[in-house]
Amino acid sequence: MDELMEENPKNVDVADFAEKSVVDEVKEEQEEEEEEDEEALPHSEFLDIFEEGLALIVQDPLLCDLPIQVTLEEVNSQVALEYGQAMTVRVCKADEEVMPIVVVQSATVLDLKKAIRRYMELKQQREGGVKHISWKYVWRTFHLVFNGEKLEDDERKLKDYGIRNRDEVTFLKKLKKK
């Protein structure tokens, strides 16, 4: 007991001290939360600040190709491209439009199809136009083709088909079976 007295000369109970410090911490956290609530911005103001910040990010030379209403997904894709973790597959539609689709290096055919869908959805949101595309119909009606080979196996990697950065993949209408 004398040892405890030597370590704790003011004779303060250590358990009481620990309890007081926990109570003090909780009070401090509550005060900080109240201050944060007072400083909270309305949603519209927060969005304005966020969009201003994104506009500044897009001015960066590496990200200047991105649209003004850029999404976080698009920024991440562009950064991945710069670090060599992703590739751009140029998808050609029947109307000669070329869609630059960004996918990771280890992407499968299914990943490419999902990225095409996402690209078209973002494009429609920005430009208006067609409200709904039946992707089930699209994949039932068209093949994706690279160098004359149909990309039929959704689980197969694009690398296995020989697709590299900036290669072109084309939509080709399927022939009807008689």
Long-range contacts (C-beta under 8 A, 24 or more apart in sequence): 67-126, 69-126, 71-122, 73-118, 74-122, 77-102, 78-102, 80-104, 87-164, 87-165, 87-166, 88-165, 88-166, 89-158, 89-163, 89-166, 89-167, 89-168, 89-169, 90-166, 90-167, 90-168, 90-169, 91-116, 91-144, 91-168, 91-169, 91-170, 91-171, 92-168, 92-169, 92-170, 92-171, 93-171, 94-171, 94-173, 98-168, 103-158, 105-159, 106-157, 106-159, 107-157, 107-158, 108-154, 108-155, 108-156, 108-157, 108-158, 109-144, 109-151, 109-152, 109-153, 109-154, 109-155, 109-156, 109-158, 109-161, 110-154, 110-155, 111-158, 112-144, 112-151, 112-158, 112-169, 113-139, 113-144, 113-154, 140-174, 141-173, 141-174, 142-171, 142-172, 142-173, 142-174, 143-171, 143-172, 143-173, 143-174, 144-169, 144-170, 144-171, 144-172, 145-169, 145-170, 145-171, 145-172, 146-170
